[in-house]
């Protein structure tokens, strides 16, 4: 199962509910995606010294930063 398939399966019950529930779910998902993309952009720009302070090596930071925004 892909990440997008899982997303649509999770949102199916909300889509069957009221428009307010569907809208809330959609906005929450968009907010999560926006924040995730922003965090990954910042992570990609951190210097090696800060990554070391965080306990992350440059390979792991790059791998995380290159993930699409919809993937956890």
SVG drawing of the C-alpha trace seen along z (x, -y; Angstrom):
<svg xmlns="http://www.w3.org/2000/svg" viewBox="-23 -26 53 28">
<polyline fill="none" stroke="black" stroke-width="0.4" points="0.0,0.0 1.4,-3.4 1.3,-6.4 -1.3,-8.1 -3.5,-5.0 -3.4,-5.0 -4.2,-8.7 -7.3,-8.2 -8.4,-5.2 -8.1,-7.3 -10.1,-10.1 -12.9,-8.0 -15.0,-8.0 -14.7,-11.8 -15.7,-12.2 -18.9,-10.2 -19.8,-12.6 -20.8,-16.2 -19.1,-18.8 -17.7,-20.4 -15.9,-17.2 -14.5,-16.7 -13.3,-20.3 -11.7,-20.1 -9.9,-16.8 -8.7,-18.4 -7.4,-21.5 -5.6,-19.6 -4.0,-17.4 -2.9,-20.4 -1.5,-22.1 0.5,-18.9 1.9,-18.7 2.9,-22.4 4.6,-22.1 6.4,-18.9 7.7,-20.5 8.9,-23.5 10.7,-21.4 12.4,-19.4 13.6,-22.6 15.2,-23.8 16.7,-20.4 18.3,-20.4 20.0,-23.7 21.5,-22.9 25.3,-22.9 27.0,-19.6 27.9,-21.1 24.2,-21.6 23.3,-18.2 25.9,-16.6 24.5,-18.6 21.1,-17.1 22.6,-13.6 21.8,-13.3 24.4,-12.5 24.3,-14.2 23.2,-11.1 20.0,-10.7 19.3,-14.5 19.5,-14.4 17.4,-11.2 14.7,-12.9 14.9,-16.2 14.4,-14.5 11.2,-12.7 8.0,-14.0 5.8,-16.1 3.1,-13.6 5.3,-10.8 5.8,-10.6"/>
</svg>
